[in-house]
Amino acid sequence: MKKLKEGIVNRGFEKDEEMEGCDSDDEDNSQIAKLSVYRSELEKQDGFDNFLDWVSEFELLRGKKMGDEDDDGRVVGQFKGSLCIYKETLKTQVESMPKKNPKMGFFQHIPKNDAIEVLIRLYIVKATDLHPADISGKADPYLKVILGKHTINDKENRITQTLNPTFGKLVTFEAKFPVETVVTIQVFDYDQFNFDDMIGETKIDLENRYYSRHMADCGMAKNYELEGYNKWREPQKPTAILQKLCDQYSLGQIDYNQLNGEVSVDGHTYTAETEILNEGGEYVKTKEHMALEVLNHWHEIQPGNALVPEHIETRSLYLPDKPGIEQGKLEMWVDMFLLGIPHLSAPTDITPRVPKSYELRVIVWNAEDVVLNDSAAITGEKMSDIYVKGWVIGANEDAQNTDVHYRSLTGEGNFNWRFIFKFDFLEAENRIVHKPEPIAGGLMSTLINLDQGEVKLKPQLSLQVWDADMLTSNDCLGELTLDLNKMALSTKTAKKANLKQVTEYKSSGINMFKRRTRVTRGWWPFKAKEKGQEEYELTGKADLEIHLLTAEEAEKSPAGLGRKDPEGLSFPNRPDTSFIWFLNPWKSIKYILWNNFKYKILKLFIFLCVTAIFVLFMYSFPGYMSKKILGA
């Protein structure tokens, strides 16, 4: 027997729209090829009959059953076969059928018993809802695949701290039927100081699929393409497959009409395209689209014989000692090809996509119409000590603050302050991929894996305007959330900024990742909702400049945080009334006391002067009069 070849290769989809259910609000997906996604095992789908259409399975048991003994311990193998008893004479009936072998009788579709070598490709996309295996409530899953005496262990590529790992693995085998027929796919949890625990496993009978009349060896695509992400994978073209099926079922001649794109088989007529774009970029005539249209409707021509479409199946994982309790799910598909056939297509690439690094620069220039939250203790003036807070990953992860514009009396704030946020973005899922820093656990960190794994977040810029307080906690006055995938449009002036910008923008939002010039500037509103209220209130407006750069662009054109170099920003031109009162006593006297109480101060000064004069007069007048009277 030829030596079995095996290996694991990372693969991945070339386009996120290949799977049904992928969303893209900004693109027209009508021309994107789709595949079927089954939420359970392929063999359990309606019409596929566990792929036992060509054979029956019987367990081979050892010894004699004693009492209530369980049969599971007596199973030593499996017999596959087909049994039929006929009343009529076979020879005359079979000889009347064209292209039939009289020796096979009515077992014309049963494969020969000869051993064959088959190339197996297992595409394992991801696992979902795995049972937690660590005390952290997560797991460190990896794959183990077994076919016959051969095992592939992918422990070194384990994925840490997740119950929903994306494996993106292609596992390849060269197997021999009927010797190696059942593949076992196991998911294990890696343990640093103990034996690894199996989370669950699933088993697939490859031989049943390969010989089934449903053609489960390679899913039938909905479109025929010569290149690109949807390139035809079958070794045979649709016309050859259709001709083989028509011969097998004695359906007569296939009628192709390339003038109007019609094809007729056994009284059924279908319409499809008659041209295809070849590798040279030219449109040429072809029958393949028409043949594929028939294959995709084969269940109408041969009821009960539907062909397996291009698909992803979802298989439940179980533990051998807990067969009825699901431990998670595995999303995957299988392709099988006879070894030695020419023109075998290259494997599909399902490597998990690598996120792209970006840098988001946000300059907070000014703020206007910010609500005045405080009252001055001495003067009673309405005022706020304004600053702006912003983050992308999380308020406790990468939050940054501007400096404080003190004693804003009009709701105006001047900052000239730059935020810089760095993140990794996965375009296929429209998500930011973030890996939190491991928790510092001291001795426990050496015993327990405290790696928190990856989290995926919406690409949102969150901004808040705050009122800073010296003695009490700061007050949040309003918030603004901008989705970088569909960002609300700005206004050119503060006067035009309103709440509708952030509540009624769904049809006009801009995608910062796909703009030619990923920079915009304008005014956006802050909003807040009081307790017990259903509607938001306008609590301020911000003049922002938002610039999204790739990591390469940011490296070529660096910028500093806040007002620092490079590309430093000038200090804002704030009014003289903006200061910290206890650090600026003279300004406090001038702008707090004098500006608000100057007339009272003048009156008090005049009164004090008059009083002083009067007191001095009253004090000196008796002595002066005494001297006058005595003639001194």
VEXFI-370824 format. One record per residue (C-alpha): z, y, x. Coordinates in steps of 0.001 Angstrom, whole numbers, plus 524288, in hexadecimal, padded with zeros to 5 digits. Example, Ala and Ser with C-alpha at 12.3 -4.5 7.8 and 13.67 -1.06 7.14 Angstrom:
81E787EE6C8300C 81BE47FBDC83566 
This chain:
800008000080000 7FCB480D81804B9 808A5814E180934 80E3181E077FEFE 80CD582C5D8026F 8164D836437FD5B 81A56844487FF64 81F7C8508A7F8F7 817AE85D127F8DB 81B8486A2E7F2FE 811BA86E997E8CF 81110879557DE51 8090C87F617D373 7FF35889967D76E 8010B890F77CAAC 80CE1892757C211 80486891B77B5C4 80158883657B832 80D2F87F737B040 80DD2882827A1E4 818E788B8279E86 8176F8948B7AA44 817F68A2967A59D 810278ADFA7AA7E 8106D8BA257A210 806CE8C1AE7AA51 7FBE78B7C37ABCE 7F2398B0F57A2EE 7F4BD8A2617A478 7EA4289DDD79AF8 7E1798994A7A613 7EC36892837ADBE 7EBC2883A17ADAA 7F77B87D5F7A70B 7FDEC870237A806 806C5868EF79E90 81570868E57A0CE 81C4485D2579ACB 82ADA85E767984A 82D1384FDB79A0B 827308444B7A152 81864842EF7A0D4 818DC834DF79C08 821448391579076 8173C842AD78B2E 810D383F8F77E28 804C88372177FB4 80762831F578D72 80F668260378945 8171B8255E79614 809FA8222C79C93 80B588141779809 7FE288144079129 7F88280A8F79AEE 80425801CC79D77 811357FD117985F 81DA97FC5A7A078 8279F7F1607A044 8343D7F0837A814 8366B7E4497B02F 844897DFA47AEED 84C5F7D6957B7C0 854237CB437B229 8593D7C9407A47A 860577D39079CB6 86EAE7D05A79B0F 8757A7D61A78F3A 875047E4FB78ED0 8700F7E63379CBB 867F37F26479F4C 859A37EFA47A250 858FC7FABC7AC45 85F677F2657B6AD 855B97E7487B489 849247EF207B647 841E47EA9A7C275 834597F0047BFE5 829FF7F3CA7B625 81E077ED0C7B0C5 812437F4FE7AC99 807D67EE8C7A465 7FFA27EE9F797F5 7FF167E35D78E56 7F5837E1CF78313 7F1E47D67A77A13 7E4487D6A7773FB 7DF6E7CF9B76812 7D0E77D29F76A46 7C7FF7CD88774E5 7C7B97D7C477FC3 7BB107D4FB786BF 7B17F7D93B77C53 7B9527E57E778F2 7BAE47E9F5786F5 7ACE27E70378AB3 7A86C7EFF977FCA 7AFAB7FB4F78646 7A81C8023A79119 7ADC9802B079EC9 7B8D07F92D79BA7 7BDB37ED907A37A 7BE087E15779ACC 7C88D7DB367A375 7D1EC7E6607A033 7D0A47E4B879188 7D7987EFB978A86 7DEFE7F36C79706 7D3C57FBC679BB1 7DC908076679F00 7E6D57FF967A664 7E610802777B519 7E3A37F7CE7BEE4 7EF377F1877C56A 7EA867F52F7D309 7F3667FD7D7DB9C 7EEE680B797DD75 7F388816877E634 7F659823717DF97 7F9A3830FE7E4BA 8057C836267DD66 80882844AF7DCB9 81589848567D698 81690856DB7D3AA 824F885A127D1AD 825D1868177CCF9 8340D86A697C9C1 840838653A7C3A8 8481086BC47B8BB 855B686AC37B312 85ADB861937BD82 8689185C827BBC2 872128641D7C48B 8762B85C297D054 87EE2865AB7D7FB 88BDB86BF37D491 88491878E97D49D 87D47874777C87A 8706E873AA7CFFD 8694C869867D82C 861608688E7E4C0 8561C860287DFB5 84BA0859317E76A 8417B84EA97E45A 840A9840537E7B0 83485838977E3BB 83377829B27E40D 8273C821617E243 8287B813037E58C 82F00811907F2D7 82BFB81F757F6DE 8353D82AF67F563 8335B839727F7CA 83FD0841627F980 83E63850357F915 84C918536D7FC19 8490F85D5080699 84248865BA7FC55 84DD28662E7F2F9 84F6E872367EA77 85D19877E37EA78 865C387BC07DF24 85CE087A577D35F 85B78872057C737 84D4A875FE7C54A 84681873A97D25D 83805876407D456 8339286B6D7DD6D 824DF86DAA7DDE5 822D8860A27E4D9 81700857DE7E5F3 81AB0849DE7E93A 80F53841277ED41 80E83832597EE19 80421828287F073 8088881D237E78E 8036380FB77E3FF 8029D80B297D5E3 8084A8023D7D0D0 81208801477DC23 8178280F317DBD0 816DA8144B7CDFB 8238F81B597CA8A 827658280A7D14E 8357B82CC87D0A9 8384D83B437D236 8468283E6F7D4F8 84D9784B667D5EA 8596184B717DEF8 8640D8555F7E192 8666F858117EFFC 87484856EA7F465 8787F85BE0801CA 884C28539C80384 88265848407FA59 877DE83F057F591 86D01845A17EDFE 86DD6843687DF4F 8624583FE97D6D9 860A9849B47CBD9 856818419C7C4A7 849C983A1A7C59A 83D6A837347BE07 833BA82BF67BF44 8251082BD37BCA6 81C7281FBE7BB3E 810598244E7C285 80862818157BFBF 8096F819A97B108 80475827877B231 7F977824327BB71 7F36E8199F7B2D7 7F5FE820277A5A6 7EA4D8238679D1F 7F07D8311079BDC 7EC40833B47A9F1 7F9CB837F27AE8A 7F5F6836C77BCDB 7F1F28452A7BD57 7F37F84EDB7B233 7E6F7853C87AC06 7E529862517AE81 7E0FA86B5C7A376 7D702872547AC0B 7CD8086DD57B66E 7CD7D8764B7C2AC 7C7BB874217D025 7D1A487C687D785 7DE10884577D5F7 7EB76880A67D0C4 7E5538789B7C5B6 7DBDE870C77CE2F 7D825863A07C856 7E143859037CDB4 7DB1584C717C8B4 7D247845467D256 7C8448434D7C77E 7C1DE84E6B7C032 7C39784F987B16A 7B5D784A6B7AEE4 7B8A083DFC7B691 7C5C683BF27AFCD 7BFB383DEF7A26B 7B4A1834897A551 7BE5882A397A9C7 7C63E82B9279D3F 7BA2D82B0A794A3 7B5F381E7279B6F 7C3A2818DF79A28 7C42081B4C78B84 7B5918188D7891C 7B32A8260E78353 7A4DC82700786F3 79DB48324778D43 7A37283FCF78FE9 79A9884AB278AED 79B858573B79320 794958636E78E03 7958086DBA79891 78DC0877AC790D9 7988087A12786FD 7A3BF873B378E85 7A5B18685F78513 7A94A85A5778857 7A99B84F0477EB6 7B1038422F7801B 7B21F837E377576 7AF1E841AD76AAB 7B85D84C2876FDD 7B2A685907774CF 7B977862D777D8D 7B59C86FE478385 7B881874DA7912E 7B31A87D4C79C13 7A700878D37A36C 7A87F880A77B006 7B217880A27BB40 7B468889A37C6C8 7B179881F37D31B 7B6FA884087E0BB 7ABD388D3F7E3E3 7AFBC896697D8EE 7A40C892E17D055 7A3F488D947C275 79D42880557C14E 79AD8877187B5E8 7A4AC86C0F7B415 7A89B861BB7AA27 7B68C860C07AF14 7BC5886A9E7A583 7B6618636A79A0C 7BB108562A79EF1 7C8D285B827A10E 7C8FA8610A7934A 7C6848534B78E1C 7D11B84D88796D2 7DAF385788791F1 7D7B78531D783FF 7D6E784495786F4 7E1A8841A777D26 7D833845E07726D 7CDCE83C55776F7 7D7378312B779EE 7E3768331F77186 7EFAE82EC07789D 7E94482FF2785EE 7EC7983E0378978 7EAD284108797DD 7F6628468779F6F 7F4458551D7A1C0 7F7D485CB37ADE5 8066385E237AC40 8144985F4F7B123 81DE4855787AB98 82C96857237AA94 8342784AE57AE16 84290848CF7AB47 84B7A844BE7B675 8559383A107B474 85FC6833017BC98 85E9A824207BCEB 86CC0822887B885 86B3382CEA7ADC8 85DDE829C67A7DA 85FC48317079B51 864D283E317A11C 85A8B847BE7A5EB 85DB084DD97B32D 852A5857D27B36D 843DD858B37B292 838B3857F87BC4B 82BA885EDB7BA4C 82053858057C119 81341851287BFFB 80C4E845BB7C68B 7FE56844487CB8F 7F8C88370B7CFB7 7EBDA834517D673 7E57D827C17DB43 7E5CE827BE7EA16 7D8F8828CC7F118 7D18A830687E6CB 7C98F83BEC7EBE5 7CB2984A4D7E862 7D9C98496E7E5E2 7DF25856EF7E2CF 7E9A285D6F7EAF1 7F78F85D407E582 7FBD3868347DC94 804A1871ED7E36D 811A1873557DC53 8198B8793B7E75B 823FE8822B7E1BD 81F4A890027E352 825DD8982C7EDB0 82ACE8A5467E89F 825348B1AA7EE96 82E428BBB97F4AE 82E338C9817EF31 835628D6447F16F 837F08DF6C7E615 83A768ED9A7E988 840198F64F7DEFD 84235904C97E17C 84B5790B587D7E9 846FD919777D878 84DE591FF67CD17 854B491DCF7C041 85517926747B44C 85BBA927167A71E 8666D91DCB7AB81 8718891DD97A1C6 87D5D925C77A614 8889691C527A576 89434924027AAEE 89B27930AA7A83D 8A0AD938F87B334 8AF80938EC7B2E3 8B0E49478B7B53F 8A4C894D657AF31 8A166943417A4BB 89326943577A911 88AE4937697A5A4 88619931127B231 882E3924377B907 8835391F917C714 8763B9187A7C6C1 8713890D567CF2F 86729902987CD25 8691C8F41D7CFBA 85E038EA4B7D109 85B5B8DBE37D3F3 8511E8D1407D2B4 858118C45B7D58A 8650B8C7937CF57 86F948D1ED7CE2C 878138CA157D783 86CFE8C6207E0A7 864788D1807E501 8698D8DD397DD69 8681D8EAA27E3D2 86D368F8157E004 8687B905E07E23B 872089103F7E6BA 8790D917EE7DC35 87433924827D652 8817092AC17D364 8845C933E77C82F 8776A933517C126 8791993D417B649 86B8193BE37B05C 8691892D467B158 8605D92F3C7BD1F 861C0927027C957 85A89928537D63F 85A6C91CD67DFA5 84E4591A8A7E817 8538B90CF07EAB1 84C23900857EE08 850078F2D37E9DA 849D98E73F7F0F8 84A2B8D9BC7EACB 844A08CDAE7F17E 841888C1677E9C3 838BB8B5697E91B 82F8E8B48B7DD6F 8290E8A83A7D81A 81CC88AD137D168 819D68A0207CA9D 8268A8A1047C2DD 828208AFCC7C2E5 835B98AE307C84C 83DB88B2FA7D3CA 842E08A79E7DBDA 850598AA667E146 859608A1CB7E917 867628A6E47E8C2 86F568A6997F512 877DE89A667F64F 885B889C497F1B1 88F5D89D8D7FCED 8982E8920D7FA9D 89F968902F80755 8A341881E880918 89D9087E617FBD5 8901C8830280010 88FC6877FF80A0A 892EB86DF57FF90 88B09873457F434 87D63878BD7F3F6 87FB5886A97EF6F 8715D88A427F006 86E8F8901D7E2B1 8601888CBD7E2A5 855068954F7DDE8 8551089D9A7D1AB 849278A3807CB0F 84A268B0FA7C507 841718BA257BD84 83B7F8C49C7C65A 842FB8D0107C0B5 8478C8DCE47C66C 854968E0A27C06B 859848EEA37C161 865C18F4D17BBF3 86A96902C17BBC9 8793E904357BDDA 883CB90E847BD2F 88CAF90DB77C925 89B2B90FA07C6D9 8A572911FC7D13E 8B17090C367CAC5 8ABF5903047C084 8A0E18F9447C01B 892FB8FE567C026 88BB08FF287B349 87E128F9A87B0F9 87651903CA7A976 869818FC967A79D 860818F2067AC95 852118EFC17AF1B 84B838E2827B125 83D7D8E1F67B605 836448D4F47B5FF 82D638D5037C1ED 8241B8CB9A7BAFB 8226F8D4907AF46 828888E19C7B283 82A0B8EC867A8BD 8213E8F81F7AB49 82751904B07B04B 8252F912B37ABEE 8213791DF77B49D 82C27926E67B021 83A489251F7AC4A 837C192BC779F58 82EA7920E079AE9 8378B915AB79EEC 83D3E90E9079321 842BE9018B78EC4 8359E8FCB47899D 8313D8FAEE797A7 83A678EF6A79965 83AA28EA2F78B72 82C438EA9F78747 8249D8E801793C6 821438D98D79285 812948DB9379120 811698E5EF79BB0 81A5F8E1597A6A7 815388E09E7B487 816578D5337BDF1 81ADC8DAA37CAEE 817348CE107D20A 808F58CEF57CDF2 806668DD887CEFD 7FD128E1FF7D99D 806778ECDC7DD58 814048E77A7DB25 81A778F4D27DA57 81DDD8FD587CEC0 8261B909657CC26 82B0D90FAB7BFC1 83647911357B64F 83D37906287AF35 84893906D87A582 85653901887A6C0 85BE88FB9979A73 869498F751795A7 86F1A8F18F78969 87C748F53C7845C 885718EAB777F1E 8825E8E7CD770FE 874F38EE20771A4 8682A8E6B177060 85F008F0D077615 85E4D8F5E9783E8 860659042678751 8596E90C06791BF 8638090EC879C5B 85B28914547A740 84E109146A7AE3E 84A719109F7BC28 83F81915247C500 83BF8908DF7CCB0 831D8904D07D6A0 82FD58F6187D6F6 828388EFD87E20A 826358E11F7E337 821D68DBE57F077 81FCA8CE857F647 828538CAFF801D5 81CAF8CD1380AF3 819EB8DA9580558 828418DE578063D 828BF8DA3C8147E 81D068E2C9817BF 822878EE6581046 831788EE1481147 83A8A8F708809C1 8490F8F9CE80A74 853B38F83080057 858FC904277F99C 853C390FEA800FD 8532F9095780E46 8476E9083981733 83D0A9035B817F8 836A990ACC80CF1 843719121C80B11 845A091A657FEF7 84ADC9284A7FEDB 8580192BA37F90F 8564C92FE07EAE5 8573993E127E706 8637193D0B7DED5 86999948E77D82F 8754694F587DEB9 87DD694A7C7D3B2 87C6993C717D89B 887F6939607E177 894D1931E47E26F 89F4D93B8D7DE68 8AA509371D7E770 8A13C9371B7F357 89BD1944A27F099 8A71394DCD7ECE0 89F4795A657EE3D 89449955197E5C7 89E7B950857DC17 8A3F195E3F7DB59 896889644C7DA17 88F9E95AD47D0C2 89AF59557A7C90A 8A4D5960817C822 89CD696CD77CA50 890DD969077C25D 898E9964FA7B6C1 8A4A696E3F7B784 89FD097A327BEC9 8A2B0983B37B3A0 8AFF697DD47B1AB 8B23D97E147C03C 8AE0898C6C7C0C8 8B6CB98FB87B571 8C1F39884F7BBBC 8BF5E98F457C8A9 8BF6299CA07C218 8CB83999097BA8D 8D251994777C6E5 8CE4F9A0D07CE11 8D3209A9717C319 8DFA59A1857C232 8E1A79A26E7D0DB 8DF949B1177D085 8E8C39B2587C515 8F3129A9F07CBBA 8F1E19B1C27D845 8F29E9BE417D071 8FEAC9B9CB7C932 9049D9B50B7D5D1 9023D9C1907DD88 9039B9CBAC7D296 912B79CBDF7D1DD 9141E9CE017E08A 909DA9D8777E076 910729DFBD7D558 91DBB9DEB07DBF1 918659E4F07E82D 9125E9EFCC7E027 91EF09F28A7D8F1 927539F2AF7E53B 91D649FAA97EC8A 91BA59F0707F701 
